[in-house]
Amino acid sequence: MFALVDCNNFYVSCERIFNPKLKNKPVIILSNNDGCVVALSNEAKQLNIPFGSPFFKIQDIIKKHNVFVFSSNYELYSDISFRVMNALLNFSPDIEIYSIDEAFLSFKKFKQNSLTQYCFEIKNKIKKWIGVPISIGIGKTKTLAKLSCEIAKKNPDYKGVFNINECENIEKLFKEIKVEEIWGIGQKQKDKLNKRNIYTIFDYINSDDNWLKINLTIIGLKIKYELKGDICFELNEIPQPKKSIVSSRSFGKDVSNFFELKEAISNYTTIAAEKLRAQNSVTKNISVFIATNRFKKDEPQYANIYTTKLPIATANTGTLIKYAIICLEKIFKPDYKYKKAGVMFTEIISKEKIELNLFEEKNFNDILKEEKLMNVIDKINEKYGNNTIKYLALGLNNLWKMQRNQLSKRYTTNWNEILEINC
């Protein structure tokens, strides 16, 4: 048996934990540079505010209905996510963290007739301990659990928990749910299925195996059998190392100065290097890309990317910054207004598989010293805050940083922004 735990309107729920006046009020969260709407409360959805709509286009709705607006507070959301996932371990040791606000739980030896009540207990405890409301879907497979969770969120009669195994008429249910609501079925797959007169889950599970395998690959076929109750996707308790890592942002203002661009690239390289070390990996290739604002048609446009192969695979921030700046020098052109830049690592391998270079003086002792240094820096920054220790190349003022004018406090990760209570 599997359960999918999904935090309801997660970004909004995080804001509401420390700001009770937001309860039952329309709330929206904005993307980088306060550009577009990326999260909405149920009350905001009822105002027909489209997901992804540009912030400047919905000013009238915001003023008319007193909508609360927040910039994305990634530090807060990440910490609350960690607390939720850590709390879920109290209910099942078998957990797969699927995203920042979703996790699969496995109940291998749990009595089926008491599982629904147990999930209500999980729901109530997470709300009490952390303050985040959740929905839970239960099924024999991960696909059924995901489907059940969507039903639990959309139908208030189930009070946030739905066990598809307790459904009295599963055939009727499957005839009512369209194929695009199946986990893993996107627009392209939907179009292919509809052309073959496959519109519902019922149609899908009764479709031809060979046709599914040819047109939707083996994954599409596995989804069919998952919907029928056969486990094809096991719980992935150990996250697989990423094969590529990208760190990029749009700037808060257009950047023309090379030194500001170098600061940005150095910052993005540092972030990507920390992710690289977190999965005990090193990279052989580094790419740097820059681009102007493609929406400003009246300004000259330019975009480019440059990739270089490192002499020895590494996760050393200093070394990676050095080569990132070399890449930037290859593609930078003056007299352009750059809006976005980023760094990408490819050919990522385990740090245990590093090979030396005949033409480099560096040996394994040097590599071990670098690794120890990076570990110390990471631990200090983890304990005392990001960039407590940083390279000078990252700069001090960072005027190019993205705008977050509606940012709430980092209540759980910064002593200077801890919640204050007036007695």
Steps between C-alpha positions, in 0.01 A plus 500: 500500500617851413393843616577830331522795737451838330523833682201716406590828326844455653658844448184672626475262796859583600413872506187434706688317776652824624232742384154393629325798339553326164259221597200482264638797304606506133879459483735472202873425478716647224787352299856633471518877465133514605408414143214249490259322732639157598274411795147593607279438800158347435348843560724652230407221258132587550579850373604338169859618526679283241805304608806649330335834430739800496479699822458834326191376314297415813543823697129588474392162644754530782376845601130418463513184711783593739716211388813441711814478285836343590830443325628142499671440835710199399689485830177470699331253263807275491524486879128430550524226237787341690294507821201336332708222343685440826169477688365243251781264604313459828222321313695292248873435465449435128472840333576647159518879489347570160508881503518792741139438606435133417620166639408136449471275805500120490303286743621148430350316797218732598144376543298636211183555706679736739717689249246773422462591867878494540535749214249730668727484804799596280302791353401633842849461650674683213252788534551511878879462500589721204188690400481378140173344374549187291299262284569126484415248229522126562537227239663168416745674268667843482285595200179412687623686809569809289155477342338454842676808632360715219152370585557576870598860418210569264217340698442655846280205601812288553648756746848475349545120493380261229565126481422377150486140630182593689327630187176303454484545122852536362382451140261796527778713650742413220238588239470850649871587514667624181838361388678835541445468875717187513845550653753499215257581217581837342348694213678303225395166649146628548474600133622158385253324730206718398568430130455133584174576686661449839354774719466356849696280738253222423587530130870508584511179705305321226726619218739279303836427667701504177352832390579657839856371494563631149333839543551576871815287553541242775413769758153541352450123521618490860255777590218281368598211724552731795140618453393137506678451835828339390812667643733616222657803671674415826565748778821688428629565854848611390490798261704432187791740437419762239669452164507875443469801728384844392505822701354808333290807575355800326652825622310760700628760250666480162878445523751636251810511719735200472595512866137482613445210263811332642360540853174338394673208328724449806191490726321250276813285481522496880138387532547224241825385663323463836234282334774298335675431831171419671463195275870405534569571136747687282463647152713471187328775299385852577284719277412868538212667316381861477200658330335837447130562561323339202177684587658839431473487121625856460841416652785303335481131586783262583530160667788257515642205690855373540611164638843395617634164614683503833848344516394307812141445613432707812245642743737769626316833492815705440606290203151502351471879535835537321381299198152658505659845462716370214179382328334836560795685346457294182139606440461841665430790264479860619216735408231240570252502789503153652193373683598144588809289557576157632742215556457135410705196606494190280689168494443467873659196664553368852793658682637148543560480124729801458784439254824698506637686200849423370561868424382631839712513815204435728502161676250315718635661818426842354148386410441373855619832646261689272216270606570558870509876445167495318344286775609750767362796302171317436457418870571859608257640242238245600532593866535877477319577174571508127816682392635538854820395324509580130736578216571867424389440141141482628507875575344695784205709383361280223280773352406259220317261736139415430228722644299370792314811611217308672726263695387373840744423780714185521340411832669163549850550359608850603527619862452861393164415340356271765129544578426778749195486727363818656350433843 
